[in-house]
Amino acid sequence: MRLFCARLLVSASLLAGACCPALADCASLDTEVKAAISAGNVTALPGLADTIARDASCDGSYVNNARRSMALAYMLAGEQPDGSYKSEFVLGAAAIARPWQVAMALGDLKYDAKDYPAAVEAYEAAINEIRDARQVPKAPAREIEEYLAKRAYQAKSLAPAYIASRGFRGEPEGVMVPTFRNFTAVSVPVPIRFDTDEAELTPDGEKAVDDLYNFLKTQAVTSLVLVGHTDERGGREHNMQLSYDRARTVADALRHRGLTVDIRIEGHGEDEPFAADDRSKYSQDDLYAFDRRVEYRVN
């Protein structure tokens, strides 16, 4: 699935945010901005975005909203028949501002280029912004949030090193947090890495456990369920035990870090392969990476 928030969702945001400049000088710039957007003159937008950012007569709120509108307009100019956007227009928009639509398109661009760390960053930026009802008063459709969550997890799984889900101030954010605008995830997959056919955490696995612990310690939870999964290699009985042992390893690591809630452990082996966006387009090694995971549920 490609970017499906094309003309209707994007155009609804244009101009509406670029209002209320502070002083007369900024009002004239605002007129230029709106005229360029209305005329589809996107080549003027990067320069105007820089100008309003430097102009002392434009207050910060106006600059933020105007740049967001300009970024959306710039990306929309590169819309293709399938609803996706030409890469040069996505990159140009992202250089102006990154509202969630632009961040999502940038995530798709980086994901397709196999730049998975950059894809994680972009997808999680989109997720975090959508959660902010002040910045995004009208939430997009549930399918968009589900798509972002799934792609962010997949990008984390395929990245050469674990990418932490941490916000600007260090608070838990991104796909690690189960609460979205349209739904709360029943369980959250975490790509915790282990040595092959072992229940021992790799250094990247330790980082993933750190990420999970940093989230859980901020939550008022009394109990936790950890569910281990494996890929299809190996016998079923062996994989059941391996998945249980891996979940137990994560539980022990969380307790060692200071988590005191009750933890229940389950192992589901190879029985529940990850429902990727399209398993047919990934290599077998990619699918193995998706399937090797520990999911958490909080009570």
N, C-alpha and C positions, 0 to 999 in steps of 0.2 A: 504494500500500500504506500502510495506516495502522498505528498502533502495535499490534504483535501480541504484546507481552509482557504480556498482561493478567493475569487472576486467578492462574493457576498460578505464573508467575514472580514476581509481586509478593508474593502471599501467602506464598510460601516464605521471604521475607526478614523477614516481620513477627515481632516479638517475639524472634526468635533473636538479633538484634544488641543488643537493649535489655536487657543483663544486667550483673551484677557492679557495682552502684553502690559507691561508696567507703565511705561511712559510714552510720550508722543513719538520719540525717535524709534522706539521698538514697534509702535503701531504701524509705522511705515514699512518696517521690515516684515511685519506680520502680513501686511497686504501683499508684499512680494511673494512671501511663502505660499499664501493661499492661491495667488494667481498662477504660480508655477505648478502647484499641484493640480489645480483645475484644468490647466492647459496641457497637462501631461508633459511638461518641460522638465524631465527628471535630471537632465544634465546640469541644471542650475541648482539642484538641491544640495549637493555636497558643499558647495561654496556658501550657500545661504545658511546651512547648518553651522558651519564654522563661524560665520559672521554673527549670528544671533548669540552663539555661545560666548563670544568675546565682547559683545556690546553690553556696557554697564547698565543701559536703560531697560534691558530685558531681565525679568526676575527668573529665579531658578526653576520655578514651577512651569512657567511658560516655555522656557528653553527645553525642559524635559519633554513636555507634551508636544511641542512643535517638532522636535527632532524625531520623536516616535512616529508622528504622522508623516514626516518626510521619508523616514526609512520604509514605512509601509507602502507609500506611493512609489518609491524607487523600486522596491521588489515587485510590486504589481505590474510595473511596466515590462517586466521580463516574464510574465505569465505565459505558459505554454498550453497547448490544447488539452493535455492530460491533467492540468491543475498544478503541475510542478512549476518551478521557476528556473530560468537560465542561471548558471552558476555565477556569471559576472554580476548579475543583478542582485543575487543573494549576498555576495561578498560586498558589493557597493552599499547595499542597505545596512549590512552589519557594521560597516565603518561609520555610519551615521548614528544608529541606535539599534537596540536589540529588544524590541517588544517580543512577546512570546511567539508571534507568527514568524518573525524573522529568525529568532533563536531556533525554532523548530525546523525551518527550512535549512538553516546553517547546519544543524545536527544531521539532517538527511544528507547534505552535501559531504560532510566530513565522514559520515558512516559509509557512504558509497565509495569514498576514497580510501577506506580502511584506516582512517586516522581516528581510531576509537577513543583515545583520551580526549581529543577535541570534541568528538560527538557526545561523550558523556557530559562534558561541561556545557555544551549548548542545550542538550535535552533537559538537563537538570535546571538550567537557567529558565527555560520555558515552564517547567513544572512549578518552580518556586514563584514565578511571577503570576501564574494563573491562580495560585493559592492566595495571592494578595488581592482581596476584594476591593481595596481602595484603588489599586492600580488597574485592576481588571474588574469593573463592577458587574459585567455580564459574563458569566463563565461560558467557555466554549462547550460543545457537546461532549458527553461522557466518552465517546469513542476516541476523541482527540487525547484526552488525559490517559486513557488506557493504552493508546498507541505510544505516547511519550514514555509511560512507565515501562512498557515492554521493551522498547528500543533502548532506553537508558540501561536496563538490566543487561540486555544483549551486548551493548557496547562495553559495559563493565567486564562481562565475561570474556570478550575477545581482546580486550586491551592487554598489552604485554606486561603491564604491572597494574596492581589494584589502584583504582581511583576512588578516593574517599568522598563521601557525600557530606561535605561540610559547607556551611554558609559563610557569609562575609565575616561575621563575628565569631565563627567557630561553632555555632549552634547546629544541631542536626537538621539537614534539609535534603532536598532532592528525593530520589527514589527510595531511600532508606526509610522515610516517613510514610506510614500507610494511609494517612488522611489526605484525600483530594477534595476538590470542590464538589464533584458529582458522586463520589463513592468513598468508602473506606475499604482498603484491601483486606481480605480475610487472612491471607498469609503473604509474607514478603520474601521473595527469593534473594539470597545473598551469595555472590560468587566467591565462596570461601575455598581457597586452593589448598590441595593436599598433595603430598608425594604420590606418584602413581601406585595404585593398588594398596595404599597405606592410609592410616588414619592420623598420620602426623602432619601438623600444619606446616606449610612452607612459610618463609618470611612474608610473602604476600598474603598468605592466609592469616597470619598474625595481624596484619594491618586491617584486614576485613573484620576480624573479631574486635579490634580496637574501635572500628567505625560502629559496629553493632552495639558494643558496650557504651560508647559515648551517647548513642541515641537512647538506649534503654535506661540509663541512669537518670535521665531527665523525665522519665515517664512515671506516672503513679500506677504502676502495675503490681499485682500481687502474685501473679504466676505467668509462666512462659512455656510455650511448647516449641521445641526444636525438632524439625523433621529433616532427616538426611536423605539424599537421593544420589544415585550413581548413574553412569552411562550404562549401555547395554552389554559392554564387554564383561566376560566372566560369567560363571554360573549364577542362577537366580538365588540359590541359598547363600552363596558367597557374597553376592551383592547386597542382600538383605542385611547380613551381619556387618558388612563394610559400611553401609549407610548408617546403621545404628551406631557403630563405633565412631564414625565421623561426627555425628550429632553429639555424642557423649564427649568427644574431644572439645567441641565448641562450648558445651555446657561447663566443662571443667575450666576452660580458659576464661570464660565469663566470671565464674566464681573466684578464680585466682585474681582477677582484676577488681573484685570487690562487689559483684552483683549478688544480692542476698535473697532475691525472690525465689519461689519454688519453681523448679525447671523440670518439665516432663520431656522425655526423649522418645522419638519414634524413628524407625528406619523403614523406608518404602522401596529401597533398592532401585531397580530399573523400571518399576511398574508405572511411574508417572513422568514420562518425558516432558520436558518443558514445551509449552505451546508457543513456539516462536511465531513471528509474524508470517513467515513462509518457510517451513523447514526444507522445502524442495530446492531452495536456491543457495543453501549453505553447504559447505564441505562437511564430510563426516567428522573431522576434527572439531569444527565449529559446533556441530550438534552435540558432540561429547562435552564440550565446554559449557553449553547451556544446561545440559542434563546433570552435570556434577554440581550440586548446590546444596545448601542448607537453608530451609525456609523457617521463618519464625512467625508465631502467632502469640499475641498478648491477650491476657484476660483481665 
